Amino acid sequence: MNAYGVLLQDLWLDIKLMHNKSTERANYPTQKPEALIERIVKASSNAGDLVLDCFCGSGTTAAVAEKLGRKWITCDLGRFAVHTARKRLLGIPDVRPFVVQNLGKYERQQWQAGQFAGGGAETPEQADRRQRAYTDFILRTYHAEPSTGYAWLHGRKAERFVHVGGVDGPVTTGDVTKLVLEFKRAVGTGKNAPTTNGIDVLGWDFAFELNEITKQAVEASQVQLRFKRIPRDVMDKRAVESGEVQFFEMAALNVKASAKGLIATVELTDFVIPPDDVPESVRGGIAHWSQWVDFWAVDWDHHGDTFHNMAQEYRTKKSPKLELKANHTYAAAGEYRVVVKVIDILGNDTTKSVTVTVKAK
Ligand SMILES: C[S@@+](CC[C@H](N)C(=O)[O-])C[C@H]1O[C@@H](n2cnc3c(N)ncnc32)[C@H](O)[C@@H]1O
């Protein structure tokens, strides 16, 4: 029944479109009015039920479900959608805790199996062949040549070696240690020996603590590591055929951590997006590095598993200013691993981990 007590027909004409100035607007092109989704959620579920929307866009269904006391799960393949929905949900007063999970690995595994495997159960040799075919494909797309005789240095591009991260997980600090070791052993030996000190590390995701490890690796061995993201475009035939798939370098984030008694403070002190990655029109509008940051969050006690969003700062239309410092009071003295996650205005995540030691007064 609608607001006038008339039984609803197939065509709903009583729900108004959102006007341009509506506070509901999340600037997502296909956003639906909450009133529309509210009617559907109320008609098909009770408080406490679970609502699923596999195509969240700006997160209208989850926002409505949250407000109506339903549990919810929502997904989208677009980073901008996930980011828009996250901010929208965080803006709901008393929103219950939720996690944002990146399930990209399942999509990549399916793509890899479809593209490079014969189908069905694989022998270890077939799995190796699939892995090699995948690595060669990524190297070709990156305009690099495969190299032989190395386990970790998969290819060469001009003077640099190239490592290709797998689809199953992030490039870890262990991977970086191993490939730097292989590089150092190879220096000056054999036909494929490195002639410069550079390695491009290509990965779908990178472990949180990689920034630190890179610094240490560079200091210890003088190897110049460059971390680049393998873009989703490699799964798109047309983009690959155009030969113009771009691998962008990871942004660099600096964070200062300090402690006073049981209170720890983290402050964002710098954030750099590699210059080639951003259109001039966007770059021209940036006067201070913090303008690249759209959202940041802190996990104050990270244990190496899922990132727990324990505090966040973000820009909204109403308050576009971003606070660059955050505090936390620990219940007990000790050394804690703090992970800071930044989402930039282009929708990319960059993380950094720092350690803080807090003491009881
Ligand atoms: C019409 S929009 C949803 C709008 C949403 N109801 C709102 O109010 O903002 C559809 C969404 O589905 C997403 N999408 C399309 N194909 C998808 C797929 N295979 N898996 C997950 N999300 C997908 C798109 O990225 C887009 O954000």
The ligand as an SDF file (V2000), in Angstrom:
LIG
                    3D

 27 29  0  0  0  0  0  0  0  0999 V2000
   22.7010    0.4100  -11.1610 C   0  0  0  0  0  0  0  0  0  0  0  0
   24.1370    0.3850  -10.2010 S   0  0  0  0  0  0  0  0  0  0  0  0
   23.4680    0.1880   -8.5900 C   0  0  0  0  0  0  0  0  0  0  0  0
   22.9670    1.4840   -8.0180 C   0  0  0  0  0  0  0  0  0  0  0  0
   22.5270    1.3450   -6.5750 C   0  0  0  0  0  0  0  0  0  0  0  0
   21.2580    0.6820   -6.4380 N   0  0  0  0  0  0  0  0  0  0  0  0
   22.4360    2.7540   -5.9080 C   0  0  0  0  0  0  0  0  0  0  0  0
   21.3980    3.1290   -5.4280 O   0  0  0  0  0  0  0  0  0  0  0  0
   23.4670    3.4380   -5.8990 O   0  0  0  0  0  0  0  0  0  0  0  0
   24.7960   -1.1870  -10.5580 C   0  0  0  0  0  0  0  0  0  0  0  0
   26.1380   -1.4920   -9.9320 C   0  0  0  0  0  0  0  0  0  0  0  0
   26.4690   -2.8290  -10.2320 O   0  0  0  0  0  0  0  0  0  0  0  0
   27.8730   -2.9390  -10.3440 C   0  0  0  0  0  0  0  0  0  0  0  0
   28.1590   -4.1750  -11.0780 N   0  0  0  0  0  0  0  0  0  0  0  0
   27.9650   -4.4440  -12.3870 C   0  0  0  0  0  0  0  0  0  0  0  0
   28.3160   -5.7090  -12.6660 N   0  0  0  0  0  0  0  0  0  0  0  0
   28.7320   -6.2700  -11.4960 C   0  0  0  0  0  0  0  0  0  0  0  0
   29.2210   -7.5580  -11.1380 C   0  0  0  0  0  0  0  0  0  0  0  0
   29.3450   -8.5380  -12.0270 N   0  0  0  0  0  0  0  0  0  0  0  0
   29.5540   -7.7840   -9.8470 N   0  0  0  0  0  0  0  0  0  0  0  0
   29.4370   -6.7900   -8.9310 C   0  0  0  0  0  0  0  0  0  0  0  0
   28.9950   -5.5460   -9.2170 N   0  0  0  0  0  0  0  0  0  0  0  0
   28.6500   -5.2780  -10.4790 C   0  0  0  0  0  0  0  0  0  0  0  0
   28.2820   -1.6610  -11.0310 C   0  0  0  0  0  0  0  0  0  0  0  0
   29.6490   -1.3490  -10.7540 O   0  0  0  0  0  0  0  0  0  0  0  0
   27.2910   -0.6410  -10.4300 C   0  0  0  0  0  0  0  0  0  0  0  0
   27.8830    0.0450   -9.3580 O   0  0  0  0  0  0  0  0  0  0  0  0
  1  2  1  0
  2  3  1  0
  2 10  1  0
  3  4  1  0
  4  5  1  0
  5  6  1  0
  5  7  1  0
  7  8  2  0
  7  9  1  0
 10 11  1  0
 11 12  1  0
 11 26  1  0
 12 13  1  0
 13 14  1  0
 13 24  1  0
 14 15  1  0
 14 23  1  0
 15 16  2  0
 16 17  1  0
 17 18  1  0
 17 23  2  0
 18 19  1  0
 18 20  2  0
 20 21  1  0
 21 22  2  0
 22 23  1  0
 24 25  1  0
 24 26  1  0
 26 27  1  0
M  CHG  2   2   1   9  -1
M  END
$$$$
